[in-house]
Amino acid sequence: MNKPPEDIKILLAEDAKTMRRIEVNILNSLGYKNIIEADDGIHAKKLLQKTGDIDLIISDWNMPNMSGYDLLVWSRQKSKKFKKVPFIMATAQADKAQKDKVIKAGGTSVVPKPFTPDELNRKISQALGLEESAAGTGDGGEEMVDGKIKLRVAHLQITDHLLLGMVREKIRSGLLKPDNFVLQTELMGGWNPVIEALEEGEVDAAFILAPIAMDLNSHGSPLKIVLMAHRGGSIMVRNAHNDYKKPYSDFFKNKSCLIPHKLSIHHMLSHIFFKGIGLNASLDKGDEVDVNFEVVAPVSMPAFMGSNHDAAAFIVAEPVGSKAINGGIAKRQFMTTEIWPEHPCCVVAVRQKFIEKHPEAVQEFIDYLVKAGKGMAADTANAVRVGVEFLDPDKSIGLKEGLLKKVITDPAGIRWDSLYPFAADFETIHRYMSKELHIGGELDVDRLLDLRFADKACTARDKITTPPTLLALENIPALLTTEGRKAGAPQISLKKMLFDKGVEQDAASGEQLSKLAADYDALQARYEELRQKESAQAEKIRNYEVTAVKLFKEGVARLKNEDFFEAAGLFNAVLSLEPENMKALNNLAVIYSEMNFPEKARETLERILEIEPDNDLAKENLAIAKM
C-alpha cells in the first residue's frame, strides 16, 4: 500500500475509553490521523458495514457484546468485503496459544499489550506491506571480544532487575574480572521487546517474568530458567483520588485493576486478593465480572490511574508503586509478600544454544549473580547509587536515591539472597494459573529448569526449602485495612500445610507434627542467625574490596610519580587485604628492581610464580634477578 499515513483509514475497536484514547494518541504520533473508533465488536461491525473503505483494523480481544476474536472470525468467514483487510489484534491475550489462535483464524498479526509506539508502528508497517516481517531465525549471531563471548542480557526499569546492574558495576569497577564473558546489558521498554529479542536471538539471556518464560518454554522456545532474579518486590496500590470506605470491597467493584502482563505473578496474586474479598476479577468482560484487569506498561501505570478514576488499583514491581504514593496518586494496599512470602517473580532465562556452547560463561555469570545477591543487604548505599543510574539512565522516570533506598530496605519488599529456583514454586504458579485463570501451557519442570549452574553457585542452605505457603482466602480481607495488615494476617499453618499434603491426623502424626514444628522453628531461628552473620561478613568483604581498590589506585598514582617508597607501602597494604592480587605483586617487583632491592625483588617474583607457575615473564625476570 502506497498511501501516506494520514490517508490510511483505520478502524480501532477498544472498549476501555482511557486505553482507546492512549491508542489514538499513539497512532496520531505515528502520523495516522484518519481513525474511526468503536467501543465493542458489534459497533465495529456496524461501522465496517457503513463505512466500507477501511484500510486496517486494529482490535482489542476482550470486549463486551462481541469480542475482537469474534469480529476477526466474522470479517474472515462472513464478509467477502473485509476478508483481506489487514487485521491486528492489540490484546492482553499475549500467551503463545492465543497468538496462534489469531493467526489460524486469519489475523494478520498480534501486538500484545502493553505495547510501545515503535512496536505498534512495526506491526502496522508489516501488515500494510511496508516492512517485511521478522524472519524468525531465532539466532542473532555471536560476538567475541578479546577471546571472550559477549553475553547480552535484557532487562526493564524495575527494582526486580537491580541485581544485574550490581554485577555490571562490579565488573566495570574491576571488583569482578570475568574470564569467560563480556557483559552487555540491554534496557528495553517493555516485556514484548524482551520476549522478541530472546526468541530471535538478539539477546542471549533475559531477566523476565517467570510465567512468560514458562509459557515460552512450554511452546517449544529453546530457553531454560537457570536462576531466580529476585524474590518479592511488588506492591498493590489503590487510587488515592477515590473515596475508600466500608464496605472496602466496593471500592474495587465495577472498576479496573492494572497489571503489567497477562503472564505475570501480579495477575495471579491480584486475582487471589480479589477472590479473597469476594470479587470476580478477570481479563474478560461481562456482567458477571466485578473487576476488569487491564494490561498497562509498568512505567505508564501511575499516569493511567491518575487520569482515570475507573482504575481502582494497580499491582506492579517497585519502585513504580512507591513513586505513585510519593506523588499523591496512590495509597499502599499491600506488599505481594503478604500473600505469598518470598514469592518468585522474575527469573534469569538463558537461550539453550548459548548454554550448550558456553557453559563456562553461564556458570561464571550465575556465580556473580548469587554472590552479589547475598551482599545486597549489607551494601544498601552502593545498591542505591548503582540502581538510580542503572534503572533510570536517561532520567525518564525521575528515580531518586531516597525512594529507592526505602524500596529495597522495606522488610516486606524485595530480596536477592535466596535465588535458587525451586521446582515447587513453578508448579504452584502453573497450578493456580491453569486452574483459576485458565492460562498457560503444559509444565515440564525438567525441560524448563537447568539447575546445574545454581547447584554449583548456591550453598546447601540456599537449597533448603519449605512448600510454598499462600495466604488463606479467609485471611485476605485483613489486607483491606492498615490495622489488619499491621496485625499481620496469619499464613497457612504448618499443621494445615502438612495435613493438606496427606498426613493423617491421629495421635502418632500429632507427635510427628509437633516434632516437625519444633524442628522447623529451630531451623528458622538458625537460618536468621546465619543470615545476619552472613550480612555482617558481606559488609566486611565489601569494605575490604573498596579499600583495596582505593589503595591500588593511589599506589599506581605514586608509582607514576616515581614515589617508590610510598607506592611500595600502598601495594603491600593491598596484599594484606588481597594476598593474590597479581597487579600489586607485579608492580612491587618493578619497584624493588628500580630501588635496587634485589632480594625483595626475588621474593616477590617467587611469590608470583607460586600463584602462577606458568608465568613466563616472571620466570625470565627471576633468572635476571639471580644473576
N, C-alpha and C positions, 0 to 999 in steps of 0.2 A: 504494500500500500504506500503510495507516494504522497498522500495528503500531509500537509504540515499539521503539527499537534493541535493548533487552535481550530482546525476544521474537522477533526475526528470527533464523531459523536459517540459518547459513552453513556451507557445505562448503568447506574450504580444502585444496587439493591442492598440496603443495610437498615435493619430495624432500629438500632440504637442511635438516637439523634446525635449525641456527642461524638460517637465513633464515626458517624456519617459525615459530620462537619469536619472532623480531622482528616478523613479520607479525601473529601472535596478539596480541602486546603492543600493536601499533598499533591493531588492531581493538578490543581491550579499552578502550584510552584514548578511543576514539570512542563507547563505550557498547555495543558489540556483544559480548555475553558468551556467547551460545549458538553455539559454534563446534565443528564436527566436523572432525577433522584426518585427512588421507590423505597417504601418502608417495609415491604414484605414481598414474597414471591408472587402473590395474586396481583398486587399493584404493579409489579414489574411486568407480568404477563400482559396486563391491560395496556400498559404504556407501549410495550413492543408492538402489540396489535394495532394500536392507534398511530404510533409514530412511523414505524416501518424501516426507515433508513438508519438503523443503528450499526455502527462500525465495530463496537466492542461491548461485551457485557462483563461487568465485574460484580460479583455477588457474594454476600455472606452465606454461610451454610445454615446456621441456626437462626431461623426467623419464624414468627408465628404465622398461622394460616396456611402458608405454603413455603417450604424450606428452599434454600438455594439449590440443594441437590435435586428436588422435585422440579424446580424451574429448569435446571440443566436437562433432565430427562425429557421434559416437555419440549424444549427447544430442539432436541436432537431426534425425538421419535414422533412427535405430533405436529411439528411445524416445519414444513418444507422451506419456508421463507428464511428461518433463522437457523437452519440445520448447520450451516457452515460459518456462522458468525463466531469469531473467537470468543471464548468464554473462560474467564479467570475466576477461580474460586478463592476469595480472600477470606480465610477462615481460621478459627481457633482449632478446628479439627485437623491438627497438624501431624498426627501419627501416620506412619507409612501405610497402614492398611486403608485409611481414609483417603490418602493421596491416590493410591492405586485405584480406589473405587471411583474417584472423579475422572481419572484418565480413561478407565474402562467404559464409563458412561458417555464419553465423548468430549469431556472437558479439555481445554487447550493446555492449561497448567493450573497449579495451585500456588498461592503465595500465603504462607502461614502467618497468622497474627502472633505476636506483633511484628510488623514489617517497617523497614525504613523507606524513605523516598527512593533511594538507589535500588533497593530490592524490587519495589513495585515498578519502577521505570524499566528495569531489565526485563521483567516478566511481560510488560506491555510491548516492549520492542520486539521480543521474541514472538509474542502472539500475533503481532501485525507484520511479521516477516522482515523487520528492520534489523534484526540481530539474530545470529544463529544461536540455537540452544547449546548449552554446555555439552561437550562430547561425552562426558561421564566416564572418562578413562579410569578415574579413581587413583591416579598416580601423578602427583605433581612434580616428580623428579626429586633428586637428592643433590646436596651440595656439600663438598668437603672444604674445610677451612683449616689450613696448617695441619693437614693429616687427620683432622677430627671431623666427625659428621655434624652438620648443622641440625640441631633439634628445634623445630618450630612448634611453639605451644600457644594455642589460642586461649583467650580469657575475656571476661567482661569487667565493667567498672563496679564491682561489688566486693565487699569485705571478704566474702567467701573465697576470693581468689588472691588474697593478700600474700599467702604463703609463697606463691610463685614469684611475687615481687621481692620477697625477702631473700629467696635463693638467688635471684638475678642480682640483687645488690651485693650479696656476699661474694659472688663471682667477680663483679665489677671492682670491688674494693680489694680483691686479692686474698680474702679470707678463705675462699674456696677456689681450687685450681683444677677444673675437670681434666682428666686425662683422655676422655673418650668423646666429648661432645662440646659444641659451641652453642650456647643457649640464645635463641631468638624468640622473644615474646611478641604475640600478635594481639593487640587490643581490638575487639570487634564490637559493633553497635548493637548486637542482639543475638539471640540463640540461633536464628535461622542462618546467618553467615557462619557461625561456628559449625553448625551441622553440615552445611555445604562444603566448607573448607576441609572438614575432617573426612567426608565421603569422597571428595575429589582429590584428596592427597595434597592439598595446598598447605596443610599443616600436618605434622606427624603425631601430635597429641593435643588434647584439649582438657581444660577444666570445664566440665559440662554437667548438667543436671543428671542425676542417676537414672530417673525414668526415661530420659531421652536416650542415654547410652543403652539401656536395657531394650528399648524399642528398636533401635538401630541394629543391635546385635541379633535380636530375635528374627529380624527380617533379612539376615544374611550379610549385613555390613561387616567387613573384616576389621573389627576393633575389639580390644579387651580392656576391662577395668582392672587396673593394677594397684590402685591406692585410693583411699578417700582423700578428698581435697580439704575437708574440714568436717566438723560436726556442729549441729545447731546453727545459730547465727541469723535467724529470720524473725520477723515480727509481724503481728497483725495490728493495724491502727484503724480507728474509725474516724469518720468525717466530723471535724470539730465544729462545723457550721450548722449541724443538725442537732435538735434537742434530744438529749439522751436521758430518758426517764423510764420508770416502771410502766408496763412490763418491758424490760430491756430488749427482749427478743423482737418486739415490734419495730425497734429502731432499724433493723435489717430487713424487715418484711417488705416485699414488693419493690426491693431495690437491688442494686448490683454490688458484687464484690470483685475487685480486680485481682487477677492472678497473673504471674509472669509467663506461664506456659501451661497448656493442657497437660503435658507430660512433666509434671513437677511435684515435688513433695509438698509444695504450698497448696496445690489443688487438693491433695489428699488430706492434709491437716486442717484446712479451712472447711472441707466437707465434714470431717469429724466434728468440728466445732459447731457447725450449723445443725447437724444431726442431733448433737447433744442438747441443743436448746430448742429442739422440736421443729426445726425448719428444713424444708426440702430445697437443697441448693443444687443447681445443675447448669451446664452449658446450654442445654436445650431450653426452648421457650415453651410456655403453655400455662394454662390456668392452675395446674397442679404444682407448679414451681413457685416457691416463695422467694428465693434469692437467685438471681442470674449471675453466673460467673462471666466476666468479660476479660479477655486476654489483652494486656497492655504492657508495653515495654517498661521495665522497672524504673528507668530514669524519667519516664513520662507520667508515672502514676500520681505524684503529688499535684501536678498541673491539671491532670484529668479530673481528679477528685475535687480540687479546689474550684473548678468551673462547672461542676456537675453535682447538684445536691442529691441526685438519684444514685450516686456512687456512695454507698454507705461505708465501705471499708476497702482496704487493700492489704494483701499479705505479700511480703517481699523480703529479699535479703537486705541486710544492712549495708551501708548507712542510709538507704533511701527513706526508711520509715522514721528514723530519728531526726533526719533532716526536715521531714514534713512536720514532725512535732515541734521542732525548734522554730519553724516558720509559721506556726499557728494554724496550719491546715488540718492537722490530725491530733488525735489523742491516743495514747497507748491502750490497746486492748489486752494483748498478752504476747509473751515470747513463745515461739513454737516449741521450745524445750519444755514448756509447762504441759504440753500434750504428749510429747514423746521425748523424754530426756536423752540427750546426746544422739539425736536422730541423724541419720545420713541425709545428705542433700546433694552436694556436688561431688563428683569423682574425677580422678585422673584417668582418662581413656587414651589409649595409645593404639595406633594402627598396627594390625597384625604383621604386616610386611616389615614395618620398622623394627618391631620386636624380634622377628626372625633374623634380620640382617645385622642388628646392632644391639644384642642383649646386654653387652657390657655398658653401653651408653645409657640404656634404660635403667640398669641396676644402679649406676652411679647417680643418675638423676633422682631416683626414688630414695636412695641413701641420703642425699642432700635434703630432700623434702621432709623426710622423717626427722632428721636431726634438727632442721630449722623449726619444725613444728614443736618439738619438745622444748626449744629455747624461747618460744614466743612469749610465754607468760612472764619470764624474767627479763624480757627485752622490750618492754612496752614502749619506752621512749623512742627507741630506734624503729620499732614497727610502725609507730605513728608517723614518724618523719618519712620513712620509706613509703608508707601507704598513701599519703597525700600525693606524693609525686607519681607513684605507680598507678593509682586508681583514677587520678584526675590530672593527667599530664598537661592538658590544654586548658585547665581551669573551667571546663564546661559545666561541671556540676557544683562548683563552689565549695568543695570539701575543705573543712577546717580541721586543724590538729586537735582542738578541744573536743569536737564532736566525735572524731574517730577514736580518740582515747576513751571516751565514755562508752562507745560501742564495744570496743574489744576488751574492756575490763568489766563489762556487765556480767555478774555471776551467772545469769541465766542466758548469756549470749553465746558467742562462738567459741569453739575450742579447736586446737590444732595438735594436741598432744596424744591423740588416740586415732590414728589413721588406718589401722588395719581393716581391710574390707571383709566383714563377716557375711557369709552366705545368708544367715538368718535375717539380716537387715533387708536384703534384696527380696527374699521370699516374703517378708512382711509387706513390703511395698507392693509386690506383684499380687499378693492375695487380696489386699484391700482394693487396689485399683481395678482388678479384673472383676471382683465380686460386687463392689459398691459403685464404682464409676464406669464399669463396662468398657474399659480401655486397656490396651497393651496386648502384646502377642504372648506366645508361649515362653516360659522361662526355663532355660537350661543353664544352671549356675556354673557347670563345668566349662561350658562354651563361653560364658560371659566373663568369668574371673580368671586371671592369670596371677596366682598368688606367689609365684617363685620369687619375685623381687621383694614383696612385702615380707615374706617369710625370712629373708636374709636381713632386711633393713630393720625390722621391728624386733623388740625384745620378747622374751617369753611372757612377761607381764602384759605387754601390748595385746597378746593373743588370747588373754583370758576374757571371756565374755559371759554375760547372762542373757537369757532370752529377751528380745525387745519387749518393753512394757509401755503400752499406750494408756493414757488416762481413760479410766472407765467413763462411759457415756453419762452415767448418773452424776458424775463429778464435774462435767463440763460447765454447767450453769455457774459454778463458782468463778469462772473466768469472766463473767459479765460485770463484776464489780471489783473495785480496788480492794475492798475489805476481804472479799472471797479469795482474791489472788494472794493477798498478804497472809491470810490464814493458811494458805498452802493446800490446794486441793489434793487429797491423797492419791497416790498412784495405786495401781493394781498391786495387791499384797503378794508377797512371796507365796503365801499359802494358796491364794486363789490361782496364781500362776502355775504352781505345781499341780493342783487339782485339775486345772484346765488341760494339763499335759497328760492326765490319766492316772495320777497317783490315787490309790484307793484311800478313802477317809475312814481308817479304822485305828485301833489303839497302836498297832505296830507302826503304821505310817505316821501317826501323830508324833511318836517318839523320833521317827526319822525326820519328820518335818522340823521339829524343834532343834534337832542337831544341825540340820542344814541351815536353818535360820541363824543359829548361833555362829556357825562357820562362815556364813555369808557376811554377817555383821563384822566379824573379826577380819575377814578379808578386805572389806570396805575400809575399815579403820587403818589397816596396814597399807592399803593402797594409797589412802590420803596422806599418810605419814611419808611414804616413799615419794609421792608426787611433790610434796613440799621440799623434801631433801633434794630431789632432782632439780626443782626450780632454782633452789639456792646454789646448787653446783653449776647449773647452766649460767647463772649470773656471774659466778667467779670466772668460768671459762670465757664468757663474753668479755669480761673486763681484761683478762689476760690477752685475749686476741686483739682487742682495741689497743691496749698498752704496747704490745709487741709491734703492731703496725706503726704506731706513732714513733716508737724508739728507732725502728728500722729507717723510717723516712728521715728522721733527724740525723741518724748515722750516715746516710747517703749524702745529705747536705754537707755534713762536716768533712766527709771524705773528699767531696768535690773541691772543698776549700783547702784541702791538704792539712786539716786539723787532725793529724793521725791519732794522737793520744785520746782526744775526745771521741773520735769515731770508733776507736777500738773499745773504749768503755761502753759506748752505746750498743755496739754489736754483741759484746759479751752479755749485756743486760737482756738483749733479745734471746740469746741462747739459754739464759737462765729460765726463760718462760717457754721457749720452743727449742729444745736441745738439738733437734734435727733440722733446723732452718738452714738449708743449703746456701741460700743467698748470703746470709750473715757469715757463715763459715768461709765461703769463697772470698768475701770482702776482707775478713780478718787475715786470711792467708796473704792477700795482696798487701795489706797494711804492715804486717810483720816483716815481709820481704823489703818493703820500702824503708822501714825503720831499722833494718839490719839486725833483726832478731831472728837468726836462722833456726834456733831451737824451737821458738814459738811457731815459726812458720811450718817446720817439720811436724810438730804435734798437731797443728790444725789440719794439714794435708792428710796425715794419717787418720784423723777423725773423719774427714770427708770420705776416705776410702773404706772405713769401717761401715759407713752408711751406704755408700755406692761403690762396691768393689770394682765395677767395670768403668769407672770414671777415668778415661784415658788421659785427659788433661791433668787431673790431679796426680796420676802416676808419673807423668812427664815432669811436672813441676817438683815432685818429691825427689826424683832422681837428680834433678839440678841442685836442689837444696842440700842434698847429701854430699855433693862433690866438694 
